[in-house]
């Protein structure tokens, strides 16, 4: 079965290379787990790296003339969000080359960022420039999300596990269940927003099906963060989006559908997600709570440049080298620079989110980037670390790209109108 799905996935890649670069982009940015699982299962684990690298190179080669723009580089150089992201990278390099890194965990953080995260940030931020490519990104997320679901069922055989055995998922797939929780949180958000905007009943049924499988994997993964993050992201999106009473009725109906699916799933399967939420009542005895307390107490003495990558391990000696909160980690590791960087990215991101969603200047297929960014950002407040929260930085880059596209479209419209009036 793994060989068959590998062939199907290769055929789909070839097809979308010729028909839809946005679908290929979704694969590159968010679905690295597909080749990881498939090539590992057929006994060629190391091939997956070469294969993924080749896919990225082919994508760049095929789209270089279409996508790459010098004007995009100029735009990024003055964009506040890009400056915030660059500041993180600059601080990381300063610690790596000048101030020194105090432990091996710190070197791992930098290496993961440089090798696995930074290239995708640059691809999303500096390379992608066309609206047409991003319009198909959501479709790609749904397509590859469905393919990954088939792989989890028929290659990894996750249904052989008990529904309460969330850690067994990692043993079968070599991927943290939190990662799958976030991935299907992303797919769930795209499904809900597409359902809200699509008029075809057939397509709406397809979106309900994608909601169903997304919630199944989210509940199976048993990760609380992605659930809360997805709820916050959708609430933020619809709060910004509501303009007419008919929108309220459609949102209420969508909430009803989601609630019904969730209750049905929780009723027929013994997921431990409910027990994990109930366990939060004893939050003061949880390690993550005390990590936050330790860092908060240490912040007044962090200074201008912070403790550098791996700062939490240096501070506590704890084997887990991060605090599981992106904001606190940025301030702990990069001091005032980290604080400024965080606020440049987050505040500017929400301002752009609000303005564009309310302006009706962009297609809903571009709008999905903003709630996805909110979801991964919120999830990063309770889990992961700077390099590990790769999707936050990728979507930050895509927000920069969307704002660039909107600005370019305004310039084009202005030129058309100017030429029109000149000819009158």
N, C-alpha and C positions, 0 to 999 in steps of 0.2 A: 504493500500500500504506500509506503514511504517513497518508493521509486516512481510510482504512478503520480503521486502528488508533486514530486519534484519535477517530473516532465510537464505536468499541467501548469505548474507555476512558471517554468521556463517558457512555455508557449505563450502564456499570458504576458510575460515580460516582453517578449519579442513583438507581440501584437501591439501592446501599448507604447512601445518605442516608436512604432510607426503611426499610431493613431492619437495618443494622448500622453504628452510629456508630464502632465500634472499627476496622472496615476503612477507613473514611474517615480516621480518626485516623492509621492507619499510613501512608496516602498523604501526608497533610500533614506528618508528622514526618520521614519517611525517603525519600520518592520524588519529590523535586522535579525529578529528572532526566527524569521521564516527560514533563511538559509542555515542558521545555527542549528535548528532542530533537524531539518531534512538531511543535510550533509553529515551531521553527527550520526544520525540513525542508520545511514547506509555505509558507515565506516570510513568516511573521508572528512573527519572533523576539521583538519587544517585547510581543506579546499575552500571552506566557507569564507575565509578571509580574502583569499585570492579572488573568489567569485564576486563578493560584494565590492571589492576594490575595482574590478573590471566593470561592473555595472555603473559605478560612479564615473569612471573614466569615459565610458561610452556615452553616458548622459551629458557630460561636459562637452565632449567632442561634437556630438550631434547638435547641441544647442548653443554653442559658443557664440556664433554670429547672431543668433536670434535673441539671446538673453543678455549677454554682457554689454554693459553701457558705461562709458566713461562718466556720463552725467550721473549715474547711480553712485559712483565712487565719490563724486563731488558732493552729492546730496548727503551721503552717509557721514562725510567729514564734518558736517555742521548739524547733524541730527543729534538731539539730546540723548535719546535712548542709546544710539550707537556709542556715543561718548561714554555713557555709563557702563556699557559692556566692555568697551576698550579699557576703561579704568581698572576693571577687575583683572583683565589679562595683563595689563601693565604692572599692577601690584604683585601679581603672581610671579612674573618674570623678575621683578626687582628682588623679591625674596630668594628666588632660585639662583640668581647670578651675583647679587651684591650682599644682601643681608644674611644670606645663608638659611638653610632649612634644618630644623632641629631634630628631625627623626625620619625614619624610612617611610612612615605613613604620608608625610608631607611630600616626599618625592613621588609616591604613587599617585597622589591627588593631582600633582602637576602633570605627570606623564599621561594619565587618563584624560585630562583636559586637552592636552596638546594633540594626542593621537586620535581620540574617539569623539571629542566634543567640538573643538575649535574648527576642524575642517567642515563640519556640517553647519556650524554657525556662519562661516564664511560663504558656504554655498547658498544658504537661505537669505543672507543679508546682502552680499556683494554681487552674487552671480545672477540670481533670479530677478527678472525685471518685467516680464510680460504678464498682463492680467489673464490672458488665455491659459497660461500654465497653472496659475493659482485657482482658477475657476473649477478645475478638475481635481483639485487636491482632496476635497471632501469625498468625491466619488471613489478616489483611490483608497482613502481610509476605509470606506465601507467594503470595497472589493477585497482588499488584502486582509481586512479584519475577518471576513467570511472564510477566506482561504486558511488563515491561521486557526480559526475555529475547527475546520475540518482536520487540520494537522494535529491539533490538541486531542481531538476525538479518536482519530484513526491511526495516528503514528505514535503519539505520546500515550494514548489510551488512558487519559485522566479519569474516565468514568470507572476504571477499575479501582480507583481510590475511594475511600470513604469521603463523603461530602464534608466532613469535619477535618480531613487530613490535608490542610492547606500547605504544609511543608513538604508533603509528598509530591506536589507539583514541581518543586525545585529539583527533586531527585530525578524526575522523569524528563524534565526539559532543560536542566542546567540553567534555569532562569528563576530569579526571585519571584514569588507569587505577587509581591507588591507591584512589580513591573507589569504583570498581566492585568492586575487590578486597574492600573493607570491606563494601559492601552485600551482596555474595554470601557473604561470611563470616557475616554476620548471618542470611541466608536459610538457609545450611547449618546453623547452630546450631539454628534453629527446626525445620528438617526432622529433624535427629537426635533432638532432645528429643521431638518429636511421635511419631516412629517408636518411641521407647522406651516411650511411654505408650499409644499407640493399640492397640486389640485387633483391629480390622478388617484383614484381609489386603489388601483393596483399597486402603484408606487407607495402609497401610504401603508398598505398591508405589508409590503416589503420592509418598510421602516419599522413597523411594529415587530416583525420577525427579528430584525437586527437589534432592536431594544431587548427582546427576549433573550437572545444568545449573549448579549453584552451583560445583562444583569446576572445571567447564569454564571458566567466566568467571574464577574466581580464578587458575587456571593461566595463562589467556590474558593476564590483567592483569599477571602476572609479579611481583606484589608479595609480598615475603617476610613483611612485618609482619602482614597479616591472617591468613596461614596459621598462623604461630606463635601469634598472639593467639587464634585460634579453638580451637587445640589446648589452650592453657592454660585457656581459658574452659570448655571441655567437661570437661577433667580436674578442674577445681575443682568444677564442678557435680556430677559423678558421685561425686567423693570425698565431698562433703557428703551425697549422696543415698543411697549404699549403706547398706542396713540388713539385708537378708536375702541368703542365698546365691543365690536366684533372680534377684536384681537383678544379681549379678556375672555370671551366665550370659548374661543379656540384654545387658549392656554389652559382654561379650566378642564376642557375635554382632554387635552394632552396629559394633564396631571392625573386625571381619572384613569386613563389608559395605563400610565406608568405605575400608578398605585395598584391597579388590578393585577398587572403582570408580576409585580414584586410580591404581593400577597400570595398569588398562585404558586410562585416559585418557592417561597419560604414555607408554604404549607405542604408541598409534596416532597421536599428534600430536607435532610437534616444538616443544613448549613450551620456553622458555628458563629456566623457573623453577628447574630443577635446577642449571643453570650459575650462576644468580644466587646460589643457596645455596652452591655450591662456591667462589664468588668471595669469600665471607666469610672464607676462610682468610687473605686478604690485608687484613684489616679495618684494620690500622694505617695503611694508605695511603689509606683512604677519607675523604672530606671530613667526613662526619658524625661519624666517630670524633674527628677533631681539633676539631670544633666543641664536642663534649662536653668534651674536655680543656681547651679554652680557658675554657669557662664554669666548670668545676670549679675551675680556678686563680683565677678572678675572684670566686668566691662569698664568700670571707672578707671582701672589701671592699665588698660590696653594700649593707649597712646595713639600716635598718628598713623603708624603703619601696621599695628597689630602684631600678633605672634607668628604670622606666616602660615602657610599650608601645614596641616597637621597640628594646628595650635591647640585643639581640644585634647589630643593625646599628650602634648607637652604640658598642658595645664593639669591634667588629672592622672595621667599614666594608665588610663583605661584602655583596654584593648580595642574597643570601638572608637575609631578616630574622628567621629563627628558627633555633633550635638543633635542632629535630626531637626534642624530648623535653619532654613536658608538665610534668613535675616541675621540671626545670632551668629551663625558661622562666618558670614561675610564681615561682620563687625569684629568678631574675635580674631579672625585671621588677618584682616587688612585694616583694622582700626577706623579712623575717621574717613579714610579713602573708601573703605568698604561701605560705610554708612552712606556717604554721598552717592556712591555708585548705585546702591540699592534704591535710594529714593529717586534718582534720575530715571532709572529703568521703570520702576513700579508706578510712580506718580504720573510720569509722562505717558506710560502705557495706558493707564486708566483714562487719562484726559483724551487721548486719541480714540480710545474705545468709545467713550461717551459721545464725542463729537461726530464720529463717522456713523455710528449706529443711528443717531438721531437725525442725521442730515439726509438720509436716503440717497447718498452719493455712491454707495457701493452695493453690489449684488449680494444676496444672502449667502452665496457660496464663498464670498470673501469674508463675510461677517463671522463665519464659524471660527476663524482664526482667533478672534478675541476671546470668546468663552473657553476655547481650548487652552489658551494662555492662562486665563484665570484659574482653570481647573488644575493645571500642572503647578502653577505658582502656589495655590492653596495647599496642594498635596506636599509641596516642598517645605511647607511650614511645620510639618509633623514627621517628615521622613526624608532620608537621603542626605546628600552633601553637594557641594558646589559642582564638582565634576560629574557626579552621578545623576544629578537633576538636569540631564542633557536637554530634555524636551522643553524645559523652561527657556533655555537660551536659544534653541532653534526657533521656537514660536515668537520669541522676542525679535529675532532677525526677520521673521515673516511679517511681523507688525510694521517694522521699518519698511519692508518692501511694499506692503499695502499702502502706507502713507505716501510713498514715492509714486506709486501707480495713480493714486487719487490726485496728487499734485500735477503729474504729467497730463492726466485727462483734463484737468481744469485749464492748463496751458493750451492744449489742443483745441478745446472748445472756444477759448478766448480768441485764438488765432482764426478759427473758422468764422466766428462772428465779426471779427475785425475786417477780414477779407470780404465778407458778405456786404458789410456796410460801405466798404470802399467801392464796390461794384454798383451800388445803387445810384 
